[in-house]
Amino acid sequence: MRYEWLIGWRQVRARRRNHFISFISLLSTIAIALGVASLIIVMAVIDGLQSELRSRILGVAAHAEVGVRGGTGAGSDGLAEWQAVREQMLAQPGVQGAAGFVRGQALLAADDAVRGVEVRGVLPEAEAGVSDIATHMLGGRFDDLREGEFGIVIGAETARSLRTLPGDRITLISPQGVVTPAGILPRVKVFRLVGIFEVGMPEYDAGLAYVHLADAQRLYRMGETVSGVRLRLEDLGDAPVLARRIERESPRLEVLDWTRTHAAFFRALQIERMATFIMLSLIVAVAAFNVVSMLVMAVNEKRAEIAILRTMGAMPRSIQAIFMIQGMILGVAGTLAGALAGCTIALQMGPIVRWIEQWLDGQSLPAEVYYLTLLPSRLQWQGVLGIVVLSLVLSLAATLYPSWRAARVRPAEALRHA
């Protein structure tokens, strides 16, 4: 072992005449550990929240939608040969499922309650390949949507506002009117409620209704056409590439992937994640730079010892290396302790939150407020590695100035004032 490492390690373990320096050293290590652990835990919770929201949104929404360029849904020029387009999409690499759909707007009325919703016409047997809506049913079955029976499946919030249960009758009012001698009258059709779903997202639970594809085509007078074809992909990250490839191969088709249809929402989540990372990184920086004050005091206390080493032939860079090693040992110890604590807590976030709820005799995340009953946590090891590297770099930066001052100590002057 080079003597710089030996002396630096002994400096960390040695008892000091000035106990305040030892206290600052311990405090600096604990502060670095707390900062690293906090950053790992918070980033794991944010990543878990993003993953949970993404799975809930994209479990109902499409990973990508293929339609006629310039089409706007029901009432516009629909996709006529949609079966051929569906087969073409299934032949694309990375596509797991494809299903035609009809989209339209409508008012739902039951007794004196009225609710506006987006009506989505689907084939129940094909919808399972592109969404998870059938797994979120509270009452009834999604497969009960059958052609010609005019059944409807609505969200839990819509059902509560309309005060309806499976089996009740709901009047659907389409904004696309029928021209009569008395003027333009909206089309009205009575549907039977066959199911209620709850995704946990108010956007869907309060504003989405499903009917059979053929019933929707009849309601919106689309004939055999559909609004488009919805896709589910094996890898969400491939959605933009797939969209561009399909549009190059079929210029008349337009593909909207999830990064465009939900761009604002996921961009806001990403900005929030970045801002949180920067703010918590400042905590780690403040903790790391406590090492500066500790090393400055250590240099002032060890001026005589530094002078003796210089007179014995130690080079200035060796003196600088000794104090850099001393500071880095504290930084590495705090970083590793914080990373271990942070990863342990992040991996056990669910049981820890449940224990806190039992101890406080309450629920930290009421479902009616947050639409989540458990605090999600998703530990990304590349993110943990980045946090560890950041902490080590900040710890190294904190040792540069004090070690530089130690290397500039003049032996004769230090011994004269010792």
C-alpha positions as CSV (number, residue, x, y, z in Angstrom):
1,M,0.0,0.0,0.0
2,R,1.3,3.4,-0.9
3,Y,2.0,5.5,2.2
4,E,-0.6,8.1,1.1
5,W,-3.4,5.5,1.4
6,L,-2.0,4.3,4.7
7,I,-1.8,7.8,6.2
8,G,-5.1,8.8,4.8
9,W,-6.8,5.7,6.3
10,R,-5.2,6.3,9.7
11,Q,-6.3,9.9,9.6
12,V,-9.9,8.7,9.4
13,R,-9.6,6.3,12.3
14,A,-7.3,8.3,14.5
15,R,-8.5,10.0,17.7
16,R,-8.2,13.7,17.5
17,R,-7.3,16.3,20.0
18,N,-10.1,18.4,18.5
19,H,-13.2,16.3,19.0
20,F,-15.3,18.8,17.0
21,I,-13.5,17.6,13.8
22,S,-14.4,14.0,14.6
23,F,-18.0,15.1,15.1
24,I,-18.1,17.0,11.8
25,S,-16.6,13.9,10.1
26,L,-19.3,11.7,11.5
27,L,-22.0,14.3,10.6
28,S,-20.7,14.6,7.1
29,T,-20.9,10.8,6.5
30,I,-24.4,10.6,8.0
31,A,-25.6,13.6,5.9
32,I,-24.2,12.0,2.7
33,A,-25.9,8.7,3.5
34,L,-29.3,10.5,4.2
35,G,-29.1,12.5,1.0
36,V,-28.3,9.5,-1.1
37,A,-31.0,7.4,0.5
38,S,-33.6,10.1,0.2
39,L,-32.7,10.6,-3.5
40,I,-33.0,6.9,-4.2
41,I,-36.3,6.5,-2.4
42,V,-38.0,9.5,-3.9
43,M,-36.8,8.7,-7.4
44,A,-38.1,5.1,-7.0
45,V,-41.5,6.4,-5.9
46,I,-41.7,8.8,-8.8
47,D,-40.6,6.0,-11.3
48,G,-43.2,3.7,-9.7
49,L,-45.9,6.4,-10.0
50,Q,-45.1,7.0,-13.7
51,S,-45.1,3.3,-14.4
52,E,-48.4,2.8,-12.6
53,L,-50.0,5.7,-14.4
54,R,-48.6,4.6,-17.7
55,S,-50.0,1.1,-17.3
56,R,-53.4,2.4,-16.3
57,I,-53.7,4.9,-19.1
58,L,-52.3,2.6,-21.8
59,G,-54.3,-0.3,-20.4
60,V,-57.4,1.5,-21.7
61,A,-56.0,3.8,-24.4
62,A,-54.2,2.4,-27.4
63,H,-50.5,2.2,-27.8
64,A,-51.1,3.5,-31.3
65,E,-54.1,4.3,-33.5
66,V,-54.2,3.9,-37.3
67,G,-56.7,5.9,-39.2
68,V,-57.3,7.7,-42.5
69,R,-55.2,10.8,-42.7
70,G,-57.4,13.8,-41.8
71,G,-60.1,11.7,-40.3
72,T,-61.7,12.8,-37.0
73,G,-63.8,9.9,-35.9
74,A,-67.5,9.1,-36.2
75,G,-69.1,11.1,-39.0
76,S,-65.9,11.7,-40.9
77,D,-64.5,9.6,-43.8
78,G,-63.9,6.3,-42.0
79,L,-61.5,3.5,-42.7
80,A,-63.4,1.3,-45.1
81,E,-61.1,-1.7,-45.7
82,W,-60.2,-1.9,-42.0
83,Q,-60.0,-5.7,-41.9
84,A,-57.1,-5.6,-44.4
85,V,-55.4,-2.8,-42.5
86,R,-55.7,-4.8,-39.3
87,E,-54.0,-7.8,-41.0
88,Q,-51.4,-5.5,-42.3
89,M,-50.7,-4.1,-38.8
90,L,-50.5,-7.6,-37.3
91,A,-47.8,-8.4,-39.8
92,Q,-45.7,-5.5,-38.5
93,P,-42.9,-6.6,-36.2
94,G,-43.5,-5.7,-32.6
95,V,-47.4,-5.5,-32.9
96,Q,-49.1,-7.8,-30.4
97,G,-52.7,-7.0,-31.2
98,A,-54.9,-4.9,-33.5
99,A,-58.7,-4.2,-33.3
100,G,-61.0,-1.9,-35.2
101,F,-63.0,0.7,-33.3
102,V,-65.6,3.5,-33.7
103,R,-65.3,6.7,-31.7
104,G,-68.1,9.2,-31.2
105,Q,-69.5,11.6,-28.6
106,A,-72.9,11.2,-26.9
107,L,-75.0,12.2,-23.9
108,L,-76.1,9.5,-21.5
109,A,-79.4,10.1,-19.7
110,A,-81.1,8.1,-16.9
111,D,-84.1,9.6,-15.2
112,D,-83.2,13.3,-14.6
113,A,-79.4,12.7,-14.7
114,V,-77.3,13.4,-17.8
115,R,-73.6,12.8,-18.5
116,G,-71.4,13.4,-21.6
117,V,-69.1,10.6,-22.6
118,E,-67.0,9.4,-25.4
119,V,-68.6,6.3,-27.0
120,R,-66.2,3.6,-28.2
121,G,-67.5,0.9,-30.4
122,V,-65.4,-2.3,-30.2
123,L,-65.5,-6.0,-30.8
124,P,-65.3,-7.6,-27.3
125,E,-63.3,-10.6,-28.5
126,A,-60.7,-8.4,-30.2
127,E,-60.6,-5.7,-27.5
128,A,-58.8,-8.1,-25.1
129,G,-55.8,-8.0,-27.5
130,V,-55.4,-4.2,-27.3
131,S,-56.6,-3.2,-23.8
132,D,-57.1,-4.5,-20.3
133,I,-60.6,-3.1,-19.8
134,A,-62.1,-6.5,-19.3
135,T,-59.9,-7.0,-16.2
136,H,-61.3,-3.9,-14.5
137,M,-65.0,-4.8,-14.4
138,L,-66.8,-4.1,-11.2
139,G,-70.1,-5.6,-12.3
140,G,-71.3,-7.5,-15.3
141,R,-69.1,-8.9,-18.1
142,F,-67.5,-7.1,-21.0
143,D,-68.3,-10.0,-23.2
144,D,-72.0,-9.3,-22.7
145,L,-71.7,-6.6,-25.5
146,R,-73.4,-8.4,-28.3
147,E,-74.3,-7.2,-31.8
148,G,-77.9,-6.0,-32.1
149,E,-78.7,-6.1,-28.4
150,F,-77.5,-2.5,-27.8
151,G,-75.7,-3.2,-24.6
152,I,-73.4,-0.6,-23.0
153,V,-70.5,-0.7,-20.5
154,I,-69.8,2.5,-18.6
155,G,-67.3,3.7,-16.0
156,A,-67.9,3.7,-12.3
157,E,-68.1,7.4,-11.9
158,T,-70.6,7.7,-14.8
159,A,-72.7,4.9,-13.1
160,R,-72.7,6.8,-9.8
161,S,-73.7,10.1,-11.4
162,L,-76.5,8.4,-13.4
163,R,-77.4,6.2,-10.3
164,T,-77.6,3.1,-12.5
165,L,-76.8,-0.6,-12.0
166,P,-76.3,-3.4,-14.5
167,G,-79.6,-4.2,-16.1
168,D,-80.9,-0.6,-16.1
169,R,-81.9,1.3,-19.2
170,I,-79.8,4.2,-20.4
171,T,-80.8,6.6,-23.1
172,L,-78.0,7.5,-25.5
173,I,-78.4,10.8,-27.3
174,S,-76.1,11.3,-30.3
175,P,-75.2,14.9,-31.4
176,Q,-75.4,13.9,-35.0
177,G,-79.0,14.9,-35.8
178,V,-81.6,13.6,-38.2
179,V,-83.1,16.1,-40.6
180,T,-86.9,16.2,-40.3
181,P,-89.6,18.7,-41.5
182,A,-89.5,20.1,-37.9
183,G,-85.8,20.6,-38.1
184,I,-82.7,18.7,-37.1
185,L,-83.4,16.3,-34.2
186,P,-80.7,14.4,-32.3
187,R,-80.7,10.6,-32.7
188,V,-81.9,8.8,-29.5
189,K,-81.4,5.1,-28.7
190,V,-82.1,3.2,-25.5
191,F,-79.2,0.9,-24.4
192,R,-79.2,-1.7,-21.6
193,L,-76.4,-1.4,-19.1
194,V,-74.5,-4.7,-19.1
195,G,-71.3,-3.8,-17.2
196,I,-69.5,-1.2,-15.1
197,F,-65.7,-0.8,-15.1
198,E,-63.3,1.1,-12.8
199,V,-59.8,1.8,-14.0
200,G,-58.8,4.3,-11.3
201,M,-58.4,7.2,-13.7
202,P,-61.2,9.8,-13.7
203,E,-60.6,10.5,-17.4
204,Y,-62.0,7.0,-18.2
205,D,-64.2,6.2,-15.2
206,A,-66.2,9.4,-15.8
207,G,-66.0,9.9,-19.5
208,L,-65.9,6.6,-21.5
209,A,-68.5,4.1,-22.5
210,Y,-68.2,1.0,-24.6
211,V,-70.8,-0.5,-27.1
212,H,-70.6,-3.2,-29.7
213,L,-68.8,-2.2,-32.9
214,A,-71.8,-3.0,-35.1
215,D,-74.2,-1.0,-32.8
216,A,-71.8,2.0,-32.9
217,Q,-71.7,1.8,-36.7
218,R,-75.5,1.8,-36.9
219,L,-75.8,4.6,-34.3
220,Y,-73.3,6.9,-36.1
221,R,-74.3,5.8,-39.6
222,M,-70.9,4.6,-40.6
223,G,-71.9,1.6,-42.6
224,E,-69.1,-0.9,-42.7
225,T,-66.4,1.6,-42.0
226,V,-64.6,2.3,-38.6
227,S,-62.8,5.3,-37.1
228,G,-59.5,3.4,-37.1
229,V,-57.5,0.4,-35.9
230,R,-56.1,0.4,-32.4
231,L,-52.7,-1.4,-31.8
232,R,-50.9,-2.9,-28.8
233,L,-47.2,-3.2,-29.0
234,E,-44.6,-5.5,-27.4
235,D,-42.4,-2.5,-26.5
236,L,-43.9,0.9,-25.8
237,G,-40.6,2.6,-26.7
238,D,-41.0,1.3,-30.3
239,A,-44.3,3.2,-30.9
240,P,-42.8,6.4,-32.6
241,V,-40.5,4.2,-34.9
242,L,-43.5,2.0,-35.8
243,A,-45.7,5.0,-36.5
244,R,-43.1,6.5,-38.9
245,R,-42.6,3.2,-40.6
246,I,-46.3,2.6,-41.3
247,E,-46.8,6.1,-42.6
248,R,-43.9,5.7,-45.0
249,E,-45.3,2.4,-46.3
250,S,-48.9,3.7,-46.5
251,P,-49.0,7.5,-47.0
252,R,-52.8,7.6,-46.9
253,L,-52.8,6.3,-43.3
254,E,-52.0,8.4,-40.2
255,V,-50.7,6.8,-37.0
256,L,-51.0,8.5,-33.7
257,D,-48.9,6.7,-31.0
258,W,-49.2,7.2,-27.2
259,T,-46.2,9.7,-27.1
260,R,-48.3,12.1,-29.2
261,T,-51.8,11.5,-27.9
262,H,-50.6,11.8,-24.2
263,A,-47.6,13.9,-24.9
264,A,-48.4,16.8,-22.5
265,F,-49.2,14.5,-19.5
266,F,-46.1,12.3,-19.8
267,R,-43.9,15.4,-20.5
268,A,-45.2,17.0,-17.3
269,L,-44.3,13.8,-15.4
270,Q,-40.8,13.8,-16.9
271,I,-40.3,17.5,-16.0
272,E,-41.5,16.8,-12.5
273,R,-39.1,13.9,-12.2
274,M,-36.2,16.1,-13.4
275,A,-37.0,18.9,-11.1
276,T,-37.2,16.6,-8.1
277,F,-33.9,15.0,-9.0
278,I,-32.2,18.4,-9.2
279,M,-33.6,19.6,-5.9
280,L,-32.7,16.4,-4.0
281,S,-29.2,16.4,-5.7
282,L,-28.6,19.8,-4.0
283,I,-29.2,18.0,-0.6
284,V,-26.5,15.5,-1.5
285,A,-24.2,18.4,-2.7
286,V,-24.7,20.3,0.6
287,A,-24.0,17.1,2.6
288,A,-20.9,16.4,0.5
289,F,-19.5,19.8,0.9
290,N,-19.6,19.4,4.7
291,V,-16.4,17.5,4.0
292,V,-14.8,20.8,3.0
293,S,-15.2,22.3,6.4
294,M,-14.0,19.1,8.1
295,L,-10.9,18.9,5.9
296,V,-10.0,22.6,6.3
297,M,-10.1,22.1,10.1
298,A,-8.1,18.9,9.7
299,V,-5.4,20.7,7.7
300,N,-5.1,23.5,10.2
301,E,-4.8,20.9,13.0
302,K,-2.1,18.9,11.2
303,R,0.1,21.7,9.9
304,A,3.0,20.5,12.0
305,E,2.6,16.9,10.8
306,I,2.4,18.1,7.2
307,A,5.7,20.0,7.7
308,I,7.4,17.0,9.1
309,L,6.3,14.9,6.2
310,R,7.6,17.6,3.8
311,T,11.0,17.6,5.5
312,M,11.2,13.8,5.2
313,G,10.8,14.2,1.5
314,A,7.1,14.0,0.8
315,M,6.1,15.8,-2.3
316,P,3.2,18.4,-2.4
317,R,1.1,16.1,-4.5
318,S,1.5,13.3,-1.9
319,I,0.2,15.6,0.8
320,Q,-2.7,16.6,-1.4
321,A,-3.4,12.9,-2.1
322,I,-3.5,12.1,1.7
323,F,-6.3,14.6,2.4
324,M,-8.2,13.7,-0.8
325,I,-8.1,10.0,0.3
326,Q,-9.3,11.0,3.8
327,G,-12.3,12.9,2.4
328,M,-13.1,10.3,-0.2
329,I,-13.2,7.5,2.4
330,L,-15.9,9.5,4.2
331,G,-17.7,10.1,1.0
332,V,-17.6,6.4,-0.1
333,A,-18.7,5.3,3.3
334,G,-21.7,7.7,3.3
335,T,-22.6,6.9,-0.3
336,L,-22.6,3.1,0.2
337,A,-24.5,3.3,3.5
338,G,-27.1,5.6,1.8
339,A,-27.4,3.4,-1.3
340,L,-27.9,0.3,0.9
341,A,-30.5,2.0,3.1
342,G,-32.3,3.6,0.1
343,C,-32.5,0.4,-2.0
344,T,-33.8,-1.6,1.0
345,I,-36.5,0.9,1.8
346,A,-37.5,1.3,-1.9
347,L,-37.8,-2.4,-2.3
348,Q,-39.9,-2.8,0.8
349,M,-42.0,0.4,0.3
350,G,-45.3,-1.5,0.3
351,P,-44.9,-3.3,3.7
352,I,-43.4,-0.1,5.2
353,V,-46.4,2.0,4.1
354,R,-48.9,-0.6,5.4
355,W,-47.1,-0.7,8.7
356,I,-47.2,3.1,9.0
357,E,-50.9,3.0,8.1
358,Q,-51.6,0.4,10.8
359,W,-49.5,2.4,13.4
360,L,-51.3,5.6,12.6
361,D,-54.7,3.8,12.2
362,G,-55.4,5.5,8.9
363,Q,-55.0,5.4,5.1
364,S,-52.2,7.5,3.6
365,L,-53.6,7.3,0.1
366,P,-57.5,7.3,0.1
367,A,-58.7,5.7,-3.1
368,E,-61.4,8.3,-3.6
369,V,-58.8,11.1,-3.6
370,Y,-55.6,9.7,-5.2
371,Y,-57.0,6.7,-7.2
372,L,-54.1,4.7,-5.7
373,T,-54.3,2.6,-2.6
374,L,-50.6,1.7,-2.3
375,L,-47.6,3.9,-2.8
376,P,-45.9,2.5,-5.9
377,S,-42.1,2.0,-6.0
378,R,-40.0,0.9,-8.9
379,L,-36.3,0.7,-8.4
380,Q,-34.2,1.3,-11.5
381,W,-30.6,0.1,-11.0
382,Q,-29.2,2.3,-13.6
383,G,-30.7,5.3,-11.7
384,V,-29.2,4.0,-8.5
385,L,-25.8,3.8,-10.2
386,G,-26.2,7.3,-11.4
387,I,-27.0,8.6,-7.9
388,V,-24.0,6.8,-6.5
389,V,-21.6,8.2,-9.1
390,L,-23.0,11.7,-8.6
391,S,-22.4,11.4,-4.8
392,L,-18.9,10.2,-5.3
393,V,-18.1,12.9,-7.8
394,L,-19.4,15.6,-5.4
395,S,-17.4,14.0,-2.5
396,L,-14.3,14.1,-4.7
397,A,-14.9,17.8,-5.6
398,A,-15.3,18.6,-1.9
399,T,-11.7,17.4,-1.2
400,L,-10.0,19.5,-3.9
401,Y,-9.7,22.9,-2.1
402,P,-8.7,21.6,1.4
403,S,-6.1,19.2,-0.1
404,W,-4.7,22.0,-2.3
405,R,-4.3,24.2,0.8
406,A,-2.5,21.3,2.6
407,A,-0.1,20.9,-0.3
408,R,0.8,24.6,0.0
409,V,1.8,24.5,3.6
410,R,5.4,25.8,4.1
411,P,7.4,23.5,6.4
412,A,9.5,26.1,8.0
413,E,6.6,28.5,8.7
414,A,4.4,25.6,10.0
415,L,7.2,24.4,12.4
416,R,7.9,27.9,13.7
417,H,4.3,28.4,14.7
418,A,3.8,24.9,16.0
